[in-house]
Amino acid sequence: MIHPAIEPALKECAAFVEDALNEALPEVQGPQGRLFEAMRYATLNGGKRIRAFLVMQSGRQFGVDRRALAHAAAAVECVHAYSLVHDDLPAMDDDDLRRGKPTAHKQFDEATAILAGDALLTHAFALLAGQETHTDPHVRCELVARLAQASGANGMVGGQMMDIDAKGQLTDIGQITRLQRLKTGALISFAVDAGAIMGKASAGARHALSNYAQELGLAYQIADDLLDVEGDPVQMGKAAGKDQRAGKATFVTILGPERARAQAQLLADQAAAHLEVFDEKADLLRGLASYVVNRRA
């Protein structure tokens, strides 16, 4: 069952972070104008902003200033948007729709989409390095280093490479789990960790949040795999059945829908259990674990 406060909280957070993104990605005239237009198109196009929500809520546990958290959340959303732009390219997943609108390479062209993704990735580090994110340079350095790890060859990009190599091959549940911990889970883990880094949280609190993020990331991906099989393309704003057509092994193809659904719920319950060390301020993080496995888009 979805916590009744989750969807209003997600919408409020999305609007707040959208304002931060709009400021971070201004409209620009002249030779670079088309590039900035594509960056804004890819980033300011709706979405639930779950990763931004995780930054905001993890930082809330330690009293971090909300405006500072929004800068870190905007950085995470820039990386996420870049990954989607590149994933949608013909050389990757070759998708025409994203959130109900033409993908960036369809709206602009492939070269512009590639450059927009490159620019969004690098802009994320500029956002984290700015004093508006944190007054302590050591905190900013840790944020930059952790995001580099989460988004690079030992994180999201490495997971994408594994995903490409796995197409059409038999893959066991251990390999799928490792792939998704990198491709999807690494950025989710950073989002949760970012608030704790900014709040200079204790080792115990950071460990609890890290465990929460690990379970949440896998639960989120299993739910995504289920939506690819069972979801409504209109409601999702993108095509369904892509994994099967591409010959990809997923949690659903290996476990079957019912076992996959049960595993997602188990992971969501375990994620929430890791938050026992926190008070009621963590209720929205607890509720999010249930939300990600019960969402329809």
N, C-alpha and C positions, 0 to 999 in steps of 0.2 A: 504494500500500500504506500502511495506517495504522500509524504508529509505535506499538509495543506499550505504551509508557508513557503515551500520550495519554489514553486513557479513564480509567485509574486517577487520573491527575493532575487531569482535569476533575472527577471525582467528589469528590476530596479538596478541591479548590478550591471546588466548589459547596457542600459542607457547611460549610466555613470561612466563606464569604460569607453563607450562609443564617443562621448564628449572628449575624453582624453585622447583617443585615437584621431579624432577630427582635428584636434589641436596639434598632435604630433605629425600628422600628414597633411599639411596645408595645401590648398590649391596653388599651383605654380604656373605662371605664364612663360612663354618663350620656348627655347629648344628642348628643355626637359619637361615641358608641360604634359606631353602625352604619357611619359613615364609615370609622373605623379598621378595622373588621371587613372592609369592602370593600377597603381598601388592602392589608391583609394577605392577603386572598384572592387578589388580583391578583398579588401579588409573591412570596408564600411558597408557590408552587404547583409547585415543581419546575423543570424546564428545565435545559439543559446549562450555563448561565451562561458562555457563550463570551466575552461582553463583559467580565465580571468576571475571567475567566481572563486576558484580554489585559492588563487593568490590573495584575494580580498579577505576570504574567510580564515585562512591560516594566519594571516597577519593580524586579524582581529583578536585572535587568542592572546596576543602579546601587546596589544594596545598600540600597534603601529598606525601612524597617521594615514587616513584614508586616501588623501590626495597623493601621498608618496606611493602607496600601494597601487594606485591607478596607473602610475608610470610603469611599474614592473608588470602589471597586468597587460598594459598596452604592448610591452615588449614581447610577452608570451603570445599575444594575439597576432603580432606581426610575423613571428616565426611560424605559427600555425597556418596563417594565411599563405605565406610563402610555400609551405609544404603542400598545401592543397593546389595552388597554382601549378606547381611542378608535377604533382601527381596526376593532374588532369591532362597533361600534355600528351600528344599522340605517341611519343616515345615511351610513356609510362602507361597510365590506365586509359588514355584516349577517351575522355568524357566530354560530353557536350553541355551538360547542365550541372549547376552547383547552386544549391539553395533556390531552385526554381528559376534561375537566370542563366544565360549563356556563360560558360566558363571563360576565363580571362583570354585564352588564346583564340576563342571564337569571337568574343566581343572586340578584341584588338587584332593581334596576330601572334604567331608563335614566338618570334624574336622579342616582341614587346613583353609578352608574358614571362619569358625567361628572365629578362632584365628586371621586370617588376618583382619577381620572386627574389632575385639576387639582392635588389635594393632593400626589400622588406627585411631580409635576414640580417643584413649589415646594420640597418637602422635600429633593429632591436638592441644591438649592443651599445649603440650610441645612447639610446634611452636609459639603459641600465647604468651607464657610466656617468650620467648627469647628476649634478648635486640635488636636483629635485627629487631623485629617487631615494637618496640617503646622504646625510651629511658626513658619515664615516667612510673614508675612501677604502678601508679594508673590507667593509661590507659590500661596497660597489664592486670591488675586485672579485670577491667571492661569488657574487651574483653572475658576473661576466664569465668566470671560469666554469661555474656549474651549468650555465646555459650552453656554453660551448660544448661541454661534455654531453649534455642531454640531446643536443641537436645535431651533433657531428657523427663521425664514423663509428664511434662507440655508443651511439644513441639512435636517434630517429633515422638518420641517413643510412647507418649500418643496417637497421631493420628493413628499410626499403630495399636495400641491395639483396638481403636475404629473401625478401618477398618476391623479387624478380627472379632470383635463382630457383625458387621453389615451385614456380609455375609448371604444372603438368607432371610433377614428381610426387611420389608417395611420401608423406611427411608424418611423423608421429607427434603425439601430443606435447612431448617435451620440446621438440623443435619449434612447433607452433607457439608454445608459451614463450620461449626465448625470443623468437622473432617479434612477437607482439609486445613483450616487455621493452624492447628497443624502439620499434616503430611507433607505437602508440603510448606505451607506459612511461617512456623516458621524459617526455615533455609534461605529462601529467604529474610525474614525480617532482620535476623542477617547479611546477606551479605551486605545489603544496609546500615544497621546501623554501621557496622564495620568501614567503611571509615569515617563516621561522628564522631565516637568515637575517632579514631586516629587523626582526624583533629580538635578535641576539638570544634566542631561546636556549634552554638548557639541553644537554646531550640527550637526556631522557625524553623530553618533549619532542625533540627532532626525530628521535628513533621511533616514537609512537606515530608521528605524522608520516614518516617514511613508510612504515608498515601499512598504514592506512592507504597511502597512495599506490603502493604495489598491488594490493588487492583490488582497489578501485579501478586501476588501469586495465587489469585483466577482465573485470566484470563489465566495464565499458565496452571492451572489444568484443566480448562474447555477445553482448546485446547488439552491437553493430553487425556482427555476422548473422544473427537471427533476423535483423531487419532486412538484410540483403536478400534473405530467402522469403520472408513473410511480409515485409513492409509494403506500404502503399507508395508507389513512386510520386504521386501527386502530393501526399502529405510530407514525404521526405524531401521533395524538391530535387531529386536526382534519380537516376535509373536504378532498378533493382535487378538482382540475378547476375551481377557483374562477375562475382567470384566463380560461380559455376561455369559461366561462359569462358572465363580465362583459364579454367582448369586449376584453380587455386585450392589447396587444402586449407580448411578453416576449422575452428572449434566445432562448427555445426556439421561439416562433412565427416569429421572423425567421431564425434560423440553422438550425433543425431540431435534433432531439435529439442526433445524432452530432456535428455541428459545435459545438453548445453544450457538450457534454461535453468535447470536445477543447480548447475555449477555456478552460473552467474549469480543466482540468489545467495548461494553459500558464500561466495566471495564478497558480496555486498554486506552480508551479516558479519563476516570476519573483519571487514574494513571498519564498520561501525564499532565493533568491539575494541579495536585498537585505540579508540578515543576515550576510553574509560578514565584516563588520567585528566581529562579536561572537564570543565563544568558545563552548564547549560549553554554557554556561548558557542559550543561546538555542535549544538543541535542541528544547525543547518548543514554542517558537514556530514553528520550522521544521516540526515534526511536525503542528502544528495546521493548517498550510496544506494538507497532504494530507488531514487528517481532514475539513475542511469540504466538500471536493468528493467524498468517498467515504461520507459519512454517509447513513443511511437514514431519518432523522427530523429 
